[in-house]
């Protein structure tokens, strides 16, 4: 069997790609599967594509990506399956997906982990709203042999257009990467959050609760991101996110936060922050939205908090009780190993490429 993997960004750079399918790739040869991995953007383009400015260089990078995609179409007959993560090209209709399925009669496995059919653009990337075509997600689902998604909300959408929809959660490698456990037997635990500039809006939802809580008790707050939000909190520390130190940086916190708004965009998210926290023995406090309710068992491996008072109560309990943090951390680690790890989901991933007998 030979599989062509198409993704937006260079290998092992984008979190979405790393935690959706890239960590399975090294084991494919053991299954007798050969593969070719072709991103849309080059590694060089990745270094500046999401920075302000560079309009001419970005335009050139997109044109170069389209040229590579057109050239790749001539190789499609060599493959048994084509795995498309999010889209074959970021602009325009699903031309490449149509050619793969209608011209070459190859089977597409379409994978996505967000509600990417909903038009949205962050304040840092407003132009995306005008050049992307979210409506093509439904069309790609129709063209696909199977659709792989990160949670049940995404699956409900995909099932409107494709008969074979498989829920494969976004997972971590609990053997090789997320393989350390936080030591919770300390008196001054750190409350933390990790994310990107596009998700900092959710962190702001928890700030009022943290401010009120710091009026009662003394604790530190750490934020791991690609941009410093400069929160108005005491004992606040910012850590610039780096792929190379991701796990070690997460271990600077003892309680992890994942606040979310309650809209369809957030329902499409796969609870990945909570998955990362729990994998390292860090209990999570999360909003009752989407996959958060599947990952976090309230009172077992963390708390589900809906209003400001609930956020204050949950965080305060965890700060004041190191035995509770340890117990919940251990429960969280067990759940991730059993249900949200590469090791537990690998066979399900491989099954995407099995034809019914």
C-alpha positions as a Markdown table, in Angstrom:
| # | Residue | x | y | z |
|---|---|---|---|---|
| 1 | Unk | 0.0 | 0.0 | 0.0 |
| 2 | Unk | 1.2 | 3.5 | -0.7 |
| 3 | Unk | -0.4 | 6.7 | 0.7 |
| 4 | Unk | 0.1 | 10.3 | -0.3 |
| 5 | Unk | -0.3 | 12.7 | 2.7 |
| 6 | Unk | -1.3 | 16.3 | 1.8 |
| 7 | Unk | -1.2 | 19.0 | 4.5 |
| 8 | Unk | -1.0 | 22.8 | 4.6 |
| 9 | Unk | 2.3 | 23.2 | 6.5 |
| 10 | Unk | 5.8 | 21.7 | 6.6 |
| 11 | Unk | 6.2 | 18.4 | 8.5 |
| 12 | Unk | 6.5 | 18.6 | 12.3 |
| 13 | Unk | 5.9 | 22.3 | 12.5 |
| 14 | Unk | 2.1 | 22.8 | 13.0 |
| 15 | Unk | 0.5 | 21.5 | 16.2 |
| 16 | Unk | -2.6 | 20.4 | 14.3 |
| 17 | Unk | -0.6 | 18.2 | 12.0 |
| 18 | Unk | 1.8 | 16.9 | 14.6 |
| 19 | Unk | -1.0 | 15.7 | 16.9 |
| 20 | Unk | -3.5 | 14.6 | 14.2 |
| 21 | Unk | -1.4 | 12.3 | 12.1 |
| 22 | Unk | 2.4 | 13.0 | 12.0 |
| 23 | Unk | 3.1 | 10.9 | 15.1 |
| 24 | Unk | 1.8 | 7.8 | 13.4 |
| 25 | Unk | 4.0 | 8.1 | 10.3 |
| 26 | Unk | 7.1 | 6.4 | 11.7 |
| 27 | Unk | 5.2 | 3.2 | 12.3 |
| 28 | Unk | 3.6 | 2.9 | 8.9 |
| 29 | Unk | 6.5 | 0.9 | 7.5 |
| 30 | Unk | 5.8 | -1.8 | 10.1 |
| 31 | Unk | 2.4 | -2.2 | 8.6 |
| 32 | Unk | 3.8 | -2.6 | 5.1 |
| 33 | Unk | 2.7 | 0.9 | 4.1 |
| 34 | Unk | 4.8 | 3.3 | 2.1 |
| 35 | Unk | 4.0 | 7.0 | 2.0 |
| 36 | Unk | 4.9 | 10.3 | 0.6 |
| 37 | Unk | 4.3 | 13.5 | 2.6 |
| 38 | Unk | 3.8 | 16.8 | 0.6 |
| 39 | Unk | 3.0 | 20.1 | 2.4 |
| 40 | Unk | 1.5 | 23.1 | 0.6 |
| 41 | Unk | 3.9 | 25.6 | 2.1 |
| 42 | Unk | 7.7 | 25.2 | 2.0 |
| 43 | Unk | 9.7 | 25.2 | 5.2 |
| 44 | Unk | 11.2 | 28.6 | 4.2 |
| 45 | Unk | 7.7 | 30.1 | 3.7 |
| 46 | Unk | 6.6 | 28.8 | 7.1 |
| 47 | Unk | 9.2 | 31.0 | 8.8 |
| 48 | Unk | 7.5 | 34.2 | 7.7 |
| 49 | Unk | 4.0 | 33.3 | 6.5 |
| 50 | Unk | 2.2 | 34.1 | 9.8 |
| 51 | Unk | 4.2 | 37.2 | 10.5 |
| 52 | Unk | 3.0 | 40.7 | 9.7 |
| 53 | Unk | 3.9 | 42.1 | 6.3 |
| 54 | Unk | 5.9 | 40.1 | 3.7 |
| 55 | Unk | 2.9 | 40.4 | 1.3 |
| 56 | Unk | 5.0 | 39.8 | -1.9 |
| 57 | Unk | 6.8 | 36.9 | -0.3 |
| 58 | Unk | 3.6 | 35.4 | 0.9 |
| 59 | Unk | 2.0 | 35.7 | -2.5 |
| 60 | Unk | 5.0 | 34.0 | -4.0 |
| 61 | Unk | 4.8 | 31.2 | -1.5 |
| 62 | Unk | 1.2 | 30.5 | -2.3 |
| 63 | Unk | 1.8 | 30.5 | -6.0 |
| 64 | Unk | 4.8 | 28.1 | -5.5 |
| 65 | Unk | 2.5 | 25.9 | -3.4 |
| 66 | Unk | -0.1 | 25.7 | -6.2 |
| 67 | Unk | 2.7 | 24.9 | -8.7 |
| 68 | Unk | 3.9 | 22.0 | -6.6 |
| 69 | Unk | 0.3 | 20.8 | -6.1 |
| 70 | Unk | -0.3 | 20.8 | -9.9 |
| 71 | Unk | 2.9 | 18.9 | -10.5 |
| 72 | Unk | 1.9 | 16.4 | -7.9 |
| 73 | Unk | -1.3 | 15.6 | -9.7 |
| 74 | Unk | 0.7 | 13.6 | -12.3 |
| 75 | Unk | 1.9 | 11.2 | -9.6 |
| 76 | Unk | -1.5 | 10.4 | -8.2 |
| 77 | Unk | -1.9 | 7.0 | -10.1 |
| 78 | Unk | 1.0 | 5.7 | -7.9 |
| 79 | Unk | -1.0 | 5.9 | -4.7 |
| 80 | Unk | -3.8 | 3.8 | -3.2 |
| 81 | Unk | -5.1 | 6.5 | -0.9 |
| 82 | Unk | -4.7 | 10.3 | -0.5 |
| 83 | Unk | -4.9 | 11.6 | 3.1 |
| 84 | Unk | -5.9 | 15.3 | 3.1 |
| 85 | Unk | -5.5 | 17.2 | 6.3 |
| 86 | Unk | -7.8 | 20.2 | 6.3 |
| 87 | Unk | -7.4 | 21.0 | 2.6 |
| 88 | Unk | -5.1 | 20.3 | -0.4 |
| 89 | Unk | -4.8 | 24.1 | -1.0 |
| 90 | Unk | -5.7 | 27.1 | 1.2 |
| 91 | Unk | -7.4 | 29.2 | -1.5 |
| 92 | Unk | -10.3 | 28.5 | -3.9 |
| 93 | Unk | -12.5 | 25.5 | -4.6 |
| 94 | Unk | -11.4 | 21.9 | -3.9 |
| 95 | Unk | -10.0 | 21.5 | -7.4 |
| 96 | Unk | -7.2 | 19.1 | -6.4 |
| 97 | Unk | -9.6 | 16.9 | -4.3 |
| 98 | Unk | -11.9 | 16.7 | -7.3 |
| 99 | Unk | -9.1 | 15.7 | -9.7 |
| 100 | Unk | -7.9 | 13.0 | -7.2 |
| 101 | Unk | -11.4 | 11.4 | -6.9 |
| 102 | Unk | -13.1 | 12.1 | -10.2 |
| 103 | Unk | -10.2 | 11.9 | -12.7 |
| 104 | Unk | -7.9 | 9.4 | -11.0 |
| 105 | Unk | -10.6 | 7.6 | -9.1 |
| 106 | Unk | -8.5 | 7.5 | -5.9 |
| 107 | Unk | -9.9 | 7.3 | -2.4 |
| 108 | Unk | -9.5 | 10.4 | -0.2 |
| 109 | Unk | -9.2 | 10.2 | 3.6 |
| 110 | Unk | -10.2 | 13.7 | 4.7 |
| 111 | Unk | -9.1 | 14.8 | 8.2 |
| 112 | Unk | -10.0 | 17.9 | 10.2 |
| 113 | Unk | -10.0 | 18.9 | 13.9 |
| 114 | Unk | -11.8 | 22.3 | 14.0 |
| 115 | Unk | -15.1 | 23.6 | 12.7 |
| 116 | Unk | -13.4 | 24.8 | 9.6 |
| 117 | Unk | -16.6 | 25.1 | 7.6 |
| 118 | Unk | -17.6 | 28.2 | 9.7 |
| 119 | Unk | -16.2 | 31.5 | 8.2 |
| 120 | Unk | -13.9 | 33.1 | 10.8 |
| 121 | Unk | -10.7 | 35.0 | 10.9 |
| 122 | Unk | -8.8 | 36.3 | 13.9 |
| 123 | Unk | -8.0 | 40.0 | 14.3 |
| 124 | Unk | -4.4 | 39.1 | 13.5 |
| 125 | Unk | -5.3 | 37.5 | 10.1 |
| 126 | Unk | -8.4 | 39.3 | 8.8 |
| 127 | Unk | -7.5 | 38.7 | 5.2 |
| 128 | Unk | -8.1 | 35.0 | 5.6 |
| 129 | Unk | -11.8 | 35.6 | 5.8 |
| 130 | Unk | -11.9 | 36.9 | 2.3 |
| 131 | Unk | -9.5 | 34.5 | 0.5 |
| 132 | Unk | -10.5 | 31.2 | 2.1 |
| 133 | Unk | -13.5 | 29.2 | 1.1 |
| 134 | Unk | -15.0 | 27.3 | 4.1 |
| 135 | Unk | -18.0 | 26.1 | 2.1 |
| 136 | Unk | -15.7 | 23.6 | 0.3 |
| 137 | Unk | -15.4 | 21.5 | 3.5 |
| 138 | Unk | -18.8 | 20.0 | 2.8 |
| 139 | Unk | -17.8 | 19.3 | -0.8 |
| 140 | Unk | -14.6 | 17.6 | 0.2 |
| 141 | Unk | -16.6 | 15.4 | 2.7 |
| 142 | Unk | -18.8 | 14.4 | -0.3 |
| 143 | Unk | -15.8 | 13.5 | -2.4 |
| 144 | Unk | -14.1 | 11.5 | 0.4 |
| 145 | Unk | -14.1 | 7.8 | 0.9 |
| 146 | Unk | -13.8 | 8.3 | 4.7 |
| 147 | Unk | -13.7 | 11.4 | 6.9 |
| 148 | Unk | -11.6 | 11.4 | 10.1 |
| 149 | Unk | -12.5 | 14.0 | 12.7 |
| 150 | Unk | -11.4 | 14.9 | 16.3 |
| 151 | Unk | -14.8 | 14.9 | 18.1 |
| 152 | Unk | -18.5 | 14.0 | 17.9 |
| 153 | Unk | -19.6 | 17.6 | 17.0 |
| 154 | Unk | -17.3 | 17.6 | 13.9 |
| 155 | Unk | -18.6 | 14.0 | 13.1 |
| 156 | Unk | -22.2 | 15.2 | 13.2 |
| 157 | Unk | -21.3 | 17.7 | 10.5 |
| 158 | Unk | -19.3 | 15.3 | 8.3 |
| 159 | Unk | -22.1 | 12.6 | 8.5 |
| 160 | Unk | -24.4 | 14.9 | 6.5 |
| 161 | Unk | -22.1 | 14.4 | 3.5 |
| 162 | Unk | -20.1 | 11.2 | 4.0 |
| 163 | Unk | -21.3 | 7.7 | 5.1 |
| 164 | Unk | -18.0 | 6.7 | 6.6 |
| 165 | Unk | -17.0 | 9.1 | 9.4 |
| 166 | Unk | -14.5 | 8.0 | 12.1 |
| 167 | Unk | -13.8 | 9.9 | 15.3 |
| 168 | Unk | -10.1 | 9.8 | 16.1 |
| 169 | Unk | -9.2 | 12.1 | 19.0 |
| 170 | Unk | -6.3 | 14.4 | 18.8 |
| 171 | Unk | -3.7 | 12.5 | 20.9 |
| 172 | Unk | -0.3 | 12.7 | 22.5 |
| 173 | Unk | 2.6 | 10.2 | 22.6 |
| 174 | Unk | 2.6 | 9.1 | 26.2 |
| 175 | Unk | 5.7 | 6.9 | 25.7 |
| 176 | Unk | 8.2 | 9.1 | 24.0 |
| 177 | Unk | 7.1 | 12.8 | 24.5 |
| 178 | Unk | 4.4 | 13.4 | 27.1 |
| 179 | Unk | 6.0 | 10.8 | 29.3 |
| 180 | Unk | 6.7 | 12.8 | 32.5 |
| 181 | Unk | 4.4 | 13.3 | 35.5 |
| 182 | Unk | 4.2 | 16.5 | 37.5 |
| 183 | Unk | 5.2 | 16.4 | 41.1 |
| 184 | Unk | 2.2 | 17.7 | 43.0 |
| 185 | Unk | 3.6 | 17.6 | 46.6 |
| 186 | Unk | 4.4 | 21.3 | 46.9 |
| 187 | Unk | 2.8 | 24.0 | 48.9 |
| 188 | Unk | 2.8 | 26.8 | 46.3 |
| 189 | Unk | 1.4 | 25.3 | 43.0 |
| 190 | Unk | 1.4 | 27.3 | 39.8 |
| 191 | Unk | -1.8 | 27.9 | 37.8 |
| 192 | Unk | -1.1 | 27.9 | 34.0 |
| 193 | Unk | -2.5 | 28.1 | 30.5 |
| 194 | Unk | -1.0 | 27.4 | 27.1 |
| 195 | Unk | -2.1 | 28.5 | 23.6 |
| 196 | Unk | -1.5 | 30.9 | 20.8 |
| 197 | Unk | -2.2 | 34.6 | 20.0 |
| 198 | Unk | -5.5 | 33.5 | 18.4 |
| 199 | Unk | -6.8 | 31.8 | 21.5 |
| 200 | Unk | -5.7 | 34.3 | 24.1 |
| 201 | Unk | -9.3 | 35.7 | 24.0 |
| 202 | Unk | -10.3 | 32.6 | 25.9 |
| 203 | Unk | -7.7 | 33.1 | 28.6 |
| 204 | Unk | -9.1 | 36.5 | 29.2 |
| 205 | Unk | -12.3 | 34.9 | 30.3 |
| 206 | Unk | -10.6 | 33.4 | 33.4 |
| 207 | Unk | -8.7 | 36.6 | 34.4 |
| 208 | Unk | -11.6 | 38.1 | 36.6 |
| 209 | Unk | -11.7 | 34.8 | 38.6 |
| 210 | Unk | -7.9 | 34.8 | 39.0 |
| 211 | Unk | -7.9 | 38.4 | 40.1 |
| 212 | Unk | -10.5 | 37.8 | 42.8 |
| 213 | Unk | -8.8 | 34.6 | 43.9 |
| 214 | Unk | -5.5 | 36.4 | 44.3 |
| 215 | Unk | -7.2 | 38.7 | 46.8 |
| 216 | Unk | -7.8 | 35.7 | 49.0 |
| 217 | Unk | -4.7 | 33.5 | 48.5 |
| 218 | Unk | -1.2 | 33.9 | 47.1 |
| 219 | Unk | -0.3 | 31.8 | 44.0 |
| 220 | Unk | 1.6 | 32.2 | 40.7 |
| 221 | Unk | 0.3 | 32.2 | 37.2 |
| 222 | Unk | 2.3 | 31.1 | 34.1 |
| 223 | Unk | 1.2 | 31.6 | 30.4 |
| 224 | Unk | 2.9 | 29.7 | 27.6 |
| 225 | Unk | 2.2 | 31.3 | 24.2 |
| 226 | Unk | 3.7 | 32.9 | 21.2 |
| 227 | Unk | 2.7 | 36.3 | 22.5 |
| 228 | Unk | 2.8 | 37.8 | 26.0 |
| 229 | Unk | -0.7 | 39.0 | 27.0 |
| 230 | Unk | 0.8 | 40.9 | 30.0 |
| 231 | Unk | -2.0 | 39.9 | 32.4 |
| 232 | Unk | -2.6 | 42.2 | 35.4 |
| 233 | Unk | -1.9 | 39.5 | 37.9 |
| 234 | Unk | 0.5 | 39.1 | 40.8 |
| 235 | Unk | 3.3 | 36.6 | 40.4 |
| 236 | Unk | 2.7 | 36.4 | 36.7 |
| 237 | Unk | 5.3 | 34.8 | 34.3 |
| 238 | Unk | 5.3 | 34.5 | 30.6 |
| 239 | Unk | 7.1 | 31.7 | 28.7 |
| 240 | Unk | 7.5 | 31.9 | 25.0 |
| 241 | Unk | 6.2 | 28.8 | 23.4 |
| 242 | Unk | 8.9 | 26.6 | 21.7 |
| 243 | Unk | 8.3 | 23.2 | 20.2 |
| 244 | Unk | 11.6 | 21.9 | 21.6 |
| 245 | Unk | 10.8 | 22.7 | 25.2 |
| 246 | Unk | 7.0 | 22.2 | 25.1 |
| 247 | Unk | 6.7 | 19.5 | 27.6 |
| 248 | Unk | 9.2 | 20.9 | 30.1 |
| 249 | Unk | 7.4 | 24.3 | 29.9 |
| 250 | Unk | 4.1 | 22.7 | 30.6 |
| 251 | Unk | 5.6 | 21.1 | 33.7 |
| 252 | Unk | 6.1 | 24.6 | 35.1 |
| 253 | Unk | 2.4 | 24.5 | 36.0 |
| 254 | Unk | 0.5 | 22.3 | 38.5 |
| 255 | Unk | -3.1 | 23.3 | 37.5 |
| 256 | Unk | -4.1 | 23.8 | 33.9 |
| 257 | Unk | -6.8 | 26.1 | 32.6 |
| 258 | Unk | -8.9 | 25.8 | 29.5 |
| 259 | Unk | -11.7 | 28.4 | 29.3 |
| 260 | Unk | -13.8 | 28.5 | 26.2 |
| 261 | Unk | -16.8 | 30.5 | 24.8 |
| 262 | Unk | -19.9 | 28.4 | 24.0 |
| 263 | Unk | -20.3 | 28.8 | 20.2 |
| 264 | Unk | -20.1 | 26.3 | 17.3 |
| 265 | Unk | -16.5 | 27.3 | 16.7 |
| 266 | Unk | -15.5 | 26.2 | 20.2 |
| 267 | Unk | -17.6 | 23.1 | 20.0 |
| 268 | Unk | -15.4 | 22.0 | 17.2 |
| 269 | Unk | -12.3 | 22.2 | 19.3 |
| 270 | Unk | -10.9 | 18.9 | 20.5 |
| 271 | Unk | -9.9 | 19.6 | 24.1 |
| 272 | Unk | -6.3 | 19.4 | 23.3 |
| 273 | Unk | -5.0 | 21.7 | 26.1 |
| 274 | Unk | -6.8 | 19.5 | 28.6 |
| 275 | Unk | -5.3 | 16.4 | 27.0 |
| 276 | Unk | -1.8 | 17.8 | 27.3 |
| 277 | Unk | -2.3 | 18.9 | 30.9 |
| 278 | Unk | -3.8 | 15.5 | 32.0 |
| 279 | Unk | -1.1 | 13.5 | 30.1 |
| 280 | Unk | 1.5 | 15.1 | 32.5 |
| 281 | Unk | -0.5 | 14.6 | 35.7 |
| 282 | Unk | -1.8 | 18.1 | 35.8 |
| 283 | Unk | -5.5 | 18.4 | 36.7 |
| 284 | Unk | -7.5 | 20.7 | 34.5 |
| 285 | Unk | -10.2 | 23.3 | 35.0 |
| 286 | Unk | -12.2 | 23.7 | 31.9 |
| 287 | Unk | -15.4 | 25.2 | 30.4 |
| 288 | Unk | -18.3 | 22.8 | 29.8 |
| 289 | Unk | -18.0 | 23.1 | 26.0 |
| 290 | Unk | -17.5 | 20.5 | 23.3 |
| 291 | Unk | -14.8 | 17.9 | 23.8 |
| 292 | Unk | -13.8 | 19.3 | 27.2 |
| 293 | Unk | -16.8 | 17.4 | 28.6 |
| 294 | Unk | -15.4 | 14.2 | 27.1 |
| 295 | Unk | -11.8 | 14.7 | 28.2 |
| 296 | Unk | -12.4 | 16.0 | 31.8 |
| 297 | Unk | -14.4 | 14.0 | 34.2 |
| 298 | Unk | -15.7 | 16.5 | 36.7 |
| 299 | Unk | -14.3 | 15.8 | 40.2 |
| 300 | Unk | -12.2 | 13.0 | 38.9 |
| 301 | Unk | -9.3 | 14.3 | 36.9 |
| 302 | Unk | -10.2 | 18.0 | 37.1 |
| 303 | Unk | -13.2 | 20.3 | 37.3 |
| 304 | Unk | -15.7 | 21.7 | 34.9 |
| 305 | Unk | -16.5 | 25.3 | 35.7 |
| 306 | Unk | -19.3 | 27.3 | 34.0 |
| 307 | Unk | -19.4 | 30.7 | 35.9 |
| 308 | Unk | -16.9 | 32.9 | 37.7 |
| 309 | Unk | -17.7 | 31.4 | 41.2 |
| 310 | Unk | -17.2 | 27.9 | 39.9 |
| 311 | Unk | -13.9 | 28.9 | 38.4 |
| 312 | Unk | -12.8 | 30.4 | 41.7 |
| 313 | Unk | -14.0 | 27.4 | 43.8 |
| 314 | Unk | -12.4 | 24.8 | 41.5 |
| 315 | Unk | -9.0 | 26.6 | 41.3 |
| 316 | Unk | -9.0 | 27.3 | 45.0 |
| 317 | Unk | -9.6 | 23.6 | 45.9 |
| 318 | Unk | -6.7 | 22.5 | 43.8 |
| 319 | Unk | -4.4 | 25.2 | 45.1 |
| 320 | Unk | -5.1 | 24.3 | 48.7 |
| 321 | Unk | -5.1 | 20.5 | 48.4 |
| 322 | Unk | -1.9 | 18.8 | 47.1 |
| 323 | Unk | -3.3 | 15.3 | 47.7 |
| 324 | Unk | -6.3 | 16.2 | 45.6 |
| 325 | Unk | -4.0 | 17.5 | 42.8 |
| 326 | Unk | -2.0 | 14.3 | 43.0 |
| 327 | Unk | -5.0 | 12.1 | 42.9 |
| 328 | Unk | -6.6 | 13.9 | 40.0 |
| 329 | Unk | -3.3 | 14.1 | 38.2 |
| 330 | Unk | -2.9 | 10.3 | 38.4 |
| 331 | Unk | -6.5 | 9.8 | 37.2 |
| 332 | Unk | -5.9 | 12.2 | 34.3 |
| 333 | Unk | -2.7 | 10.4 | 33.2 |
| 334 | Unk | -4.5 | 7.1 | 33.2 |
| 335 | Unk | -7.3 | 8.4 | 31.1 |
| 336 | Unk | -5.0 | 9.9 | 28.5 |
| 337 | Unk | -2.9 | 6.7 | 28.2 |
| 338 | Unk | -6.1 | 4.7 | 27.8 |
| 339 | Unk | -8.1 | 6.9 | 25.4 |
| 340 | Unk | -6.0 | 9.9 | 24.1 |
| 341 | Unk | -2.6 | 8.4 | 23.3 |
| 342 | Unk | -0.8 | 7.4 | 20.1 |
| 343 | Unk | -0.6 | 4.0 | 21.5 |
| 344 | Unk | -4.4 | 3.6 | 22.1 |
| 345 | Unk | -5.5 | 5.2 | 18.8 |
| 346 | Unk | -2.9 | 3.8 | 16.4 |
| 347 | Unk | -5.0 | 0.8 | 15.2 |
| 348 | Unk | -8.0 | 3.1 | 14.6 |
| 349 | Unk | -5.8 | 5.4 | 12.5 |
| 350 | Unk | -4.6 | 2.4 | 10.4 |
| 351 | Unk | -8.1 | 1.2 | 9.9 |
| 352 | Unk | -8.8 | 4.4 | 7.9 |
| 353 | Unk | -6.9 | 2.7 | 5.0 |
| 354 | Unk | -8.7 | -0.7 | 5.2 |
| 355 | Unk | -11.3 | -1.4 | 2.6 |
| 356 | Unk | -14.4 | -3.3 | 3.7 |
| 357 | Unk | -14.3 | -7.0 | 2.9 |
